[in-house]
Each structure stands twice: as structure tokens, then as C-alpha cells.
Amino acid sequence: MATLGIPKNTIEILQKYNFVFQKKYGQNFLIDTHVLEKIISSAGITKEDMILEVGPGIGTMTQYLCENARKVIAVEIDKALIPILENDTLAEYDNVRVINEDILKLDINKLVEEENGGKPIKVVANLPYYITTPIIMGLFESKVPIESITIMVQKEVADRMQVGPGTKDYGALSLAVQYYAKPEIVANVPPNCFMPRPNVGSAVIRLTRHEKCPVEVKDERLMFKLIRAAFNQRRKTLKNSLSNSSELSFSKEQIDEAIESLGVSPTIRGEALTLEQFAELANIFSK
């Protein structure tokens, strides 16, 4: 079977099916075998594993996953790609199931229960920019049993996931990802590794799920409300950001007291706080 990591084979398949790239799905197919191998090795895939692949496209990475994993569930939103996957590029594999569905609407917990007896899975994906955050946060927040998520994303998004306080890329996404997982960029991928060629560089980042959360927080939802409020108006002081938030209903006095209890300057900005400090702040408000 022709491997799709080679551009010529990708072009042949696309022409055979008269496939038209959909801007709304942010479709960029990988055409570099080295990058594909790097993703597989970084994800640490073994014959024991069940893999959830989000957005298989024409099945380029799916072929590699099928070769290395016990079972692959590939969730593809674009129905024009389903015949290519089922009748052609994945037809030879008996360890793959293709689901034509929007990943954000799928009950993944139920899927993991049915297909993997509720044991943790690994997630692998080449994600379009606009949907990266909702997918990652959806997987973490719905408490899907996950060992790791290895994904190709826009380079600046990967950077944002792994930075700490005081940097311009630091924000709600950095904190949310680091609360749930340990992020590590494993490869930078230039635009010429894709078809069509995107305007920006990409990176492969692996998020290894924490066995135990790095901070103790009584009310997770409250902590994330505080984080969102702090970064919604990041040029403002933390005090003003929290006062102006429609999600929070604390008085100015309560906010002043909480910031004082935290032992930081009353004029501090949210972007200077660590994950530990946000957790502590949430715990102070919970009291």
C-alpha cells in the first residue's frame, strides 16, 4: 500500500477522489515521513494501546498508528473524506474504526468504555488552529481517561502551552494545560511539510497527563473563573480584572482581602501569578 507521507501518493489520492480542501475545517495534510515517525515515537505507542485520532484527513498518520497500536479510533468531521479512508487508504487495516462526527459532540468517555474497557487511551492529532483549545480542554474537563495527548498545533499555540508567568505568551491556556498535564514540545515543523502549505510554522507537543494534580484546589471551576477573569483584561491589575468580571460576584473588599491574604502587591497583574497562586486564591475565596 502506498504510504501517504510521500507527496506524490497524497496528490494521487486527492486527484482520484477530486477532493477539495475545506477552509472551514483548516485542512493541512502532512507530507513528511520523518515528522510522522517523530510523532509516533514521541507518543510512545505500543501494541497495547488504543489511540484516539482527531481529524485523520486522508489517513496519512492513521496508517502509521494502525501499524503501531492495538486499536485506532479515527474521528473525522468532513464526510467527503470518509470514502477515501474506508475504501482506500485504511481498507487494509482491521484495527481501525472511522467515525464521521464532530469530536466536540462525541461522548468520548462512552467510546473509551466500549472500545478499551475504560482504560486510559492516548490521543494523537494534527489540529487546525481554531479548534485546538476547545478540543484539548474538552478532553481534560470531561475527565476522559487519557495517558497523553500528542498533537501538531500552530507553533505559537505550542509555545503558549508550556510557558510560565511574566512572558507575553503566558495565559489561561498555559495554566489550564499545566494544571492537567506536563507539556513538552518534541518537534518544530516548518510549513513545507504540509499540503496545502500553511502560512505559519507548527510544532508537535506532548501533554502527559498528571497522575495527581500539581496543586490542591477545593473548587476547580472557581479557579478557572479567576484565571479567565485575570487574563480577559491582562493590562489591568488583578484587583480590577476580578472586580470587572461578569463570572465573579465578590465585593471589592473581599477581593482586596483575598489579594492581601495571598501576600502579593495590591497592584499585581494576573499574568504575574503562578498556577499555585491561582489555586491558593481560589481556596481563599472558597472560605
VOPAGU-2260 file (C-alpha; in pm, 1 decimal, decimal comma):
REM VOPAGU-2260
SITE   aa  ch    i         X         Y         Z
SITE  MET   A    0       0,0       0,0       0,0
SITE  ALA   A    1     127,2     346,7     -90,3
SITE  THR   A    2     242,6     543,0     210,8
SITE  LEU   A    3      78,8     885,1     218,8
SITE  GLY   A    4     373,4    1058,6     384,6
SITE  ILE   A    5     515,6    1083,6      30,8
SITE  PRO   A    6     370,7    1388,8    -152,0
SITE  LYS   A    7     322,7    1210,0    -486,2
SITE  ASN   A    8      93,4     949,5    -323,2
SITE  THR   A    9    -106,4    1216,7    -141,3
SITE  ILE   A   10    -163,1    1405,9    -467,1
SITE  GLU   A   11    -275,4    1084,8    -644,5
SITE  ILE   A   12    -537,0    1010,2    -379,2
SITE  LEU   A   13    -668,7    1367,5    -377,8
SITE  GLN   A   14    -699,5    1365,2    -757,6
SITE  LYS   A   15    -860,5    1021,2    -766,1
SITE  TYR   A   16   -1140,8    1144,1    -539,0
SITE  ASN   A   17   -1149,0    1504,1    -673,8
SITE  PHE   A   18   -1101,0    1617,0    -316,1
SITE  VAL   A   19   -1143,0    1987,8    -242,0
SITE  PHE   A   20    -976,4    2132,5      68,4
SITE  GLN   A   21   -1225,2    2290,1     307,1
SITE  LYS   A   22   -1111,7    2618,9     454,2
SITE  LYS   A   23   -1366,2    2589,3     737,6
SITE  TYR   A   24   -1200,7    2267,7     861,9
SITE  GLY   A   25    -848,8    2412,2     846,3
SITE  GLN   A   26    -723,6    2113,5     646,6
SITE  ASN   A   27    -346,6    2075,9     605,2
SITE  PHE   A   28    -224,7    1722,4     535,1
SITE  LEU   A   29     121,5    1610,0     645,8
SITE  ILE   A   30     361,0    1509,4     368,4
SITE  ASP   A   31     678,4    1430,1     559,7
SITE  THR   A   32     762,3    1078,2     674,0
SITE  HIS   A   33    1024,1    1197,2     927,7
SITE  VAL   A   34     767,1    1408,7    1107,7
SITE  LEU   A   35     520,5    1118,9    1109,6
SITE  GLU   A   36     779,7     887,9    1260,5
SITE  LYS   A   37     867,3    1152,1    1519,6
SITE  ILE   A   38     501,6    1181,4    1626,2
SITE  ILE   A   39     466,1     803,6    1663,3
SITE  SER   A   40     786,0     772,6    1869,9
SITE  SER   A   41     704,7    1077,9    2085,5
SITE  ALA   A   42     360,8     940,7    2164,8
SITE  GLY   A   43     525,5     615,3    2279,2
SITE  ILE   A   44     268,7     399,1    2102,3
SITE  THR   A   45     275,8      25,3    2168,8
SITE  LYS   A   46      68,3    -277,3    2066,2
SITE  GLU   A   47    -117,7    -245,3    2398,7
SITE  ASP   A   48    -255,2      98,4    2317,1
SITE  MET   A   49    -585,8     229,4    2196,2
SITE  ILE   A   50    -539,8     557,0    2009,8
SITE  LEU   A   51    -799,6     823,9    1950,7
SITE  GLU   A   52    -702,2    1021,1    1642,4
SITE  VAL   A   53    -878,3    1351,4    1589,1
SITE  GLY   A   54    -901,1    1460,2    1224,8
SITE  PRO   A   55    -731,6    1177,9    1030,4
SITE  GLY   A   56    -773,6    1363,0     698,8
SITE  ILE   A   57    -692,0    1115,2     421,3
SITE  GLY   A   58    -533,8     877,9     674,6
SITE  THR   A   59    -167,0     974,4     646,1
SITE  MET   A   60     -87,7     942,6    1016,6
SITE  THR   A   61    -363,2     685,0    1068,9
SITE  GLN   A   62    -165,5     430,8     863,9
SITE  TYR   A   63     132,2     475,5    1096,9
SITE  LEU   A   64     -92,9     449,1    1401,8
SITE  CYS   A   65    -253,9     127,8    1274,9
SITE  GLU   A   66      91,4     -25,6    1223,9
SITE  ASN   A   67     196,0      53,6    1580,5
SITE  ALA   A   68    -115,4      39,7    1801,0
SITE  ARG   A   69    -364,9    -227,5    1902,1
SITE  LYS   A   70    -668,4     -23,7    1802,2
SITE  VAL   A   71    -725,1     315,2    1639,4
SITE  ILE   A   72   -1044,3     519,1    1655,3
SITE  ALA   A   73   -1028,0     794,7    1393,7
SITE  VAL   A   74   -1283,9    1074,5    1424,7
SITE  GLU   A   75   -1326,7    1282,3    1108,4
SITE  ILE   A   76   -1579,1    1565,3    1069,4
SITE  ASP   A   77   -1556,5    1601,2     687,7
SITE  LYS   A   78   -1784,3    1343,2     526,3
SITE  ALA   A   79   -1605,1    1385,3     190,8
SITE  LEU   A   80   -1303,7    1210,6     347,5
SITE  ILE   A   81   -1491,8     904,0     473,8
SITE  PRO   A   82   -1494,8     709,1     142,0
SITE  ILE   A   83   -1121,8     778,0      96,1
SITE  LEU   A   84   -1047,4     638,3     442,7
SITE  GLU   A   85   -1284,7     341,8     434,1
SITE  ASN   A   86   -1244,2     227,7      73,5
SITE  ASP   A   87    -886,5     318,8       8,2
SITE  THR   A   88    -617,7     438,1     246,8
SITE  LEU   A   89    -728,3     236,8     552,6
SITE  ALA   A   90    -902,2     -50,1     373,8
SITE  GLU   A   91    -622,5    -296,9     455,8
SITE  TYR   A   92    -633,1    -243,2     832,3
SITE  ASP   A   93    -865,8    -436,9    1058,9
SITE  ASN   A   94    -771,9    -248,9    1377,3
SITE  VAL   A   95    -925,5      86,1    1287,0
SITE  ARG   A   96   -1272,9     232,4    1326,4
SITE  VAL   A   97   -1361,5     552,6    1142,4
SITE  ILE   A   98   -1630,9     774,6    1293,2
SITE  ASN   A   99   -1779,5    1062,1    1091,8
SITE  GLU   A  100   -1858,9    1303,1    1372,6
SITE  ASP   A  101   -1762,4    1633,2    1532,9
SITE  ILE   A  102   -1520,1    1540,2    1814,5
SITE  LEU   A  103   -1671,9    1810,1    2036,5
SITE  LYS   A  104   -2012,1    1638,6    2020,1
SITE  LEU   A  105   -1890,1    1283,6    2070,5
SITE  ASP   A  106   -1926,4    1104,2    2404,7
SITE  ILE   A  107   -1562,7    1001,2    2432,1
SITE  ASN   A  108   -1599,6     850,5    2779,3
SITE  LYS   A  109   -1861,4     610,7    2641,0
SITE  LEU   A  110   -1633,6     530,5    2345,7
SITE  VAL   A  111   -1337,6     452,3    2574,6
SITE  GLU   A  112   -1562,6     232,2    2788,2
SITE  GLU   A  113   -1685,5      35,2    2482,9
SITE  GLU   A  114   -1355,3       9,0    2297,3
SITE  ASN   A  115   -1096,6      -3,4    2575,9
SITE  GLY   A  116   -1281,0    -117,9    2888,2
SITE  GLY   A  117   -1240,6     229,7    3040,6
SITE  LYS   A  118    -858,7     202,7    3048,4
SITE  PRO   A  119    -657,5     517,2    2961,7
SITE  ILE   A  120    -605,6     592,9    2594,0
SITE  LYS   A  121    -353,6     802,5    2403,3
SITE  VAL   A  122    -473,5    1086,0    2182,9
SITE  VAL   A  123    -290,9    1184,4    1863,5
SITE  ALA   A  124    -398,5    1466,3    1634,0
SITE  ASN   A  125    -296,5    1721,4    1375,0
SITE  LEU   A  126    -527,5    2002,7    1481,1
SITE  PRO   A  127    -640,7    2313,3    1298,1
SITE  TYR   A  128    -563,1    2630,7    1486,4
SITE  TYR   A  129    -918,5    2746,4    1561,0
SITE  ILE   A  130   -1023,1    2430,0    1739,7
SITE  THR   A  131    -708,2    2338,4    1934,1
SITE  THR   A  132    -812,4    2482,7    2269,8
SITE  PRO   A  133   -1173,3    2355,3    2276,4
SITE  ILE   A  134   -1060,0    2002,1    2189,5
SITE  ILE   A  135    -779,9    1985,1    2445,4
SITE  MET   A  136    -986,7    2142,4    2721,5
SITE  GLY   A  137   -1287,2    1926,5    2631,0
SITE  LEU   A  138   -1079,2    1610,2    2668,9
SITE  PHE   A  139    -935,8    1717,5    3005,0
SITE  GLU   A  140   -1252,0    1865,7    3155,6
SITE  SER   A  141   -1475,4    1573,3    3064,7
SITE  LYS   A  142   -1232,2    1353,2    3263,1
SITE  VAL   A  143   -1171,7    1114,9    2972,8
SITE  PRO   A  144    -912,9     855,9    3090,7
SITE  ILE   A  145    -608,0     977,6    2897,8
SITE  GLU   A  146    -243,4     890,0    2934,4
SITE  SER   A  147    -113,0    1151,7    2692,9
SITE  ILE   A  148    -211,8    1382,9    2408,5
SITE  THR   A  149      42,4    1423,9    2127,4
SITE  ILE   A  150     -65,7    1692,2    1886,4
SITE  MET   A  151      53,3    1902,8    1599,4
SITE  VAL   A  152     -53,0    2263,2    1652,4
SITE  GLN   A  153      45,5    2610,1    1540,5
SITE  LYS   A  154     390,8    2689,0    1683,9
SITE  GLU   A  155     272,8    2987,2    1887,6
SITE  VAL   A  156      -2,0    2777,9    2049,8
SITE  ALA   A  157     251,8    2511,8    2147,8
SITE  ASP   A  158     471,1    2785,3    2298,8
SITE  ARG   A  159     174,3    2921,9    2489,6
SITE  MET   A  160     102,1    2584,1    2645,7
SITE  GLN   A  161     440,6    2547,1    2807,4
SITE  VAL   A  162     543,5    2897,4    2923,0
SITE  GLY   A  163     539,2    3037,7    3276,2
SITE  PRO   A  164     436,5    3370,3    3438,8
SITE  GLY   A  165     568,6    3703,3    3317,7
SITE  THR   A  166     601,4    3609,4    2949,0
SITE  LYS   A  167     377,9    3756,2    2680,6
SITE  ASP   A  168     253,8    3411,1    2571,5
SITE  TYR   A  169     150,1    3314,4    2924,4
SITE  GLY   A  170    -226,3    3298,4    2963,5
SITE  ALA   A  171    -532,5    3095,7    3051,7
SITE  LEU   A  172    -432,7    2816,5    2810,9
SITE  SER   A  173     -86,2    2780,9    2971,9
SITE  LEU   A  174    -241,9    2745,5    3316,6
SITE  ALA   A  175    -517,4    2509,0    3211,1
SITE  VAL   A  176    -280,7    2276,3    3025,0
SITE  GLN   A  177     -24,7    2276,8    3307,0
SITE  TYR   A  178    -294,3    2205,9    3564,7
SITE  TYR   A  179    -384,4    1882,7    3386,4
SITE  ALA   A  180     -60,2    1777,0    3217,5
SITE  LYS   A  181     312,3    1820,5    3167,7
SITE  PRO   A  182     367,7    1989,2    2827,7
SITE  GLU   A  183     677,0    1927,2    2618,5
SITE  ILE   A  184     748,6    2042,0    2262,6
SITE  VAL   A  185     901,7    1743,6    2082,5
SITE  ALA   A  186     944,5    1882,3    1728,5
SITE  ASN   A  187     917,0    2200,7    1529,1
SITE  VAL   A  188     762,0    2151,7    1186,2
SITE  PRO   A  189     808,4    2401,8     900,1
SITE  PRO   A  190     522,3    2490,1     660,6
SITE  ASN   A  191     668,3    2289,5     368,5
SITE  CYS   A  192     582,5    1963,4     549,7
SITE  PHE   A  193     212,4    2018,3     471,0
SITE  MET   A  194     -24,2    2028,2     177,1
SITE  PRO   A  195    -157,8    2287,3     126,1
SITE  ARG   A  196     124,5    2484,4     282,1
SITE  PRO   A  197      11,6    2684,9     587,8
SITE  ASN   A  198     132,7    3042,0     647,7
SITE  VAL   A  199     284,6    2963,1     986,4
SITE  GLY   A  200     516,9    2711,9    1147,4
SITE  SER   A  201     380,2    2424,4    1353,8
SITE  ALA   A  202     506,1    2218,7    1645,7
SITE  VAL   A  203     437,1    1876,7    1790,5
SITE  ILE   A  204     367,4    1898,5    2162,2
SITE  ARG   A  205     312,0    1609,2    2400,3
SITE  LEU   A  206      90,9    1661,4    2703,7
SITE  THR   A  207     149,3    1387,6    2960,4
SITE  ARG   A  208    -144,1    1368,8    3199,4
SITE  HIS   A  209     -52,9    1430,5    3565,6
SITE  GLU   A  210    -131,1    1131,2    3785,5
SITE  LYS   A  211    -200,5    1379,3    4060,6
SITE  CYS   A  212    -277,9    1748,3    4002,2
SITE  PRO   A  213      20,9    1967,4    4089,9
SITE  VAL   A  214    -192,1    2198,7    4306,2
SITE  GLU   A  215    -456,5    2143,8    4573,1
SITE  VAL   A  216    -771,3    2336,1    4486,1
SITE  LYS   A  217   -1111,3    2295,7    4651,2
SITE  ASP   A  218   -1315,1    2444,3    4367,5
SITE  GLU   A  219   -1166,5    2384,2    4023,9
SITE  ARG   A  220   -1437,8    2580,4    3844,3
SITE  LEU   A  221   -1381,2    2884,1    4062,8
SITE  MET   A  222   -1006,4    2869,8    3994,3
SITE  PHE   A  223   -1068,8    2870,7    3618,7
SITE  LYS   A  224   -1314,1    3160,2    3651,8
SITE  LEU   A  225   -1043,1    3357,6    3834,3
SITE  ILE   A  226    -788,3    3266,6    3566,4
SITE  ARG   A  227   -1021,8    3370,6    3284,2
SITE  ALA   A  228   -1104,3    3698,0    3459,4
SITE  ALA   A  229    -734,8    3774,0    3517,8
SITE  PHE   A  230    -645,8    3729,6    3150,6
SITE  ASN   A  231    -957,8    3879,9    2993,5
SITE  GLN   A  232    -811,2    4220,7    3067,9
SITE  ARG   A  233    -447,5    4137,1    3104,9
SITE  ARG   A  234    -323,2    4500,3    3107,6
SITE  LYS   A  235    -530,8    4571,0    3417,5
SITE  THR   A  236    -437,8    4490,3    3775,6
SITE  LEU   A  237    -563,4    4159,6    3912,5
SITE  LYS   A  238    -789,1    4352,0    4150,7
SITE  ASN   A  239    -961,4    4540,9    3866,7
SITE  SER   A  240    -984,2    4233,0    3642,0
SITE  LEU   A  241   -1161,6    4036,2    3916,4
SITE  SER   A  242   -1391,6    4329,3    4000,3
SITE  ASN   A  243   -1494,3    4371,0    3635,8
SITE  SER   A  244   -1563,5    4003,4    3567,1
SITE  SER   A  245   -1923,9    3905,8    3495,2
SITE  GLU   A  246   -1846,9    3549,2    3611,0
SITE  LEU   A  247   -1749,8    3653,1    3964,5
SITE  SER   A  248   -1961,8    3819,6    4230,7
SITE  PHE   A  249   -1714,5    3916,6    4502,5
SITE  SER   A  250   -1717,8    4264,3    4656,3
SITE  LYS   A  251   -1419,3    4498,1    4621,6
SITE  GLU   A  252   -1345,3    4442,0    4992,2
SITE  GLN   A  253   -1343,6    4063,6    4950,2
SITE  ILE   A  254   -1110,8    4095,2    4651,1
SITE  ASP   A  255    -875,1    4330,4    4838,9
SITE  GLU   A  256    -866,5    4094,3    5136,0
SITE  ALA   A  257    -801,6    3788,3    4920,9
SITE  ILE   A  258    -512,5    3954,0    4735,5
SITE  GLU   A  259    -369,6    4068,3    5068,7
SITE  SER   A  260    -400,4    3713,1    5212,6
SITE  LEU   A  261    -213,6    3586,7    4909,1
SITE  GLY   A  262      77,8    3804,9    5018,7
SITE  VAL   A  263     128,3    3982,9    4685,7
SITE  SER   A  264     131,3    4351,6    4589,6
SITE  PRO   A  265    -217,3    4507,5    4563,8
SITE  THR   A  266    -123,7    4635,3    4215,5
SITE  ILE   A  267     -11,3    4295,4    4080,4
SITE  ARG   A  268    -137,9    4184,5    3739,2
SITE  GLY   A  269    -286,9    3841,2    3684,1
SITE  GLU   A  270     -12,9    3747,5    3436,1
SITE  ALA   A  271     240,8    3752,7    3722,7
SITE  LEU   A  272      65,4    3478,3    3923,8
SITE  THR   A  273     171,1    3114,3    3913,9
SITE  LEU   A  274     -69,0    2820,2    3896,7
SITE  GLU   A  275      -6,1    2762,7    4270,9
SITE  GLN   A  276    -107,3    3123,1    4346,2
SITE  PHE   A  277    -427,6    3097,1    4142,5
SITE  ALA   A  278    -513,4    2776,1    4330,2
SITE  GLU   A  279    -441,1    2947,5    4661,7
SITE  LEU   A  280    -653,1    3247,5    4561,9
SITE  ALA   A  281    -943,3    3016,8    4473,3
SITE  ASN   A  282    -906,5    2844,9    4810,8
SITE  ILE   A  283    -909,8    3183,1    4991,2
SITE  PHE   A  284   -1233,2    3280,1    4813,0
SITE  SER   A  285   -1382,3    2935,5    4883,6
SITE  LYS   A  286   -1353,4    3001,4    5256,2
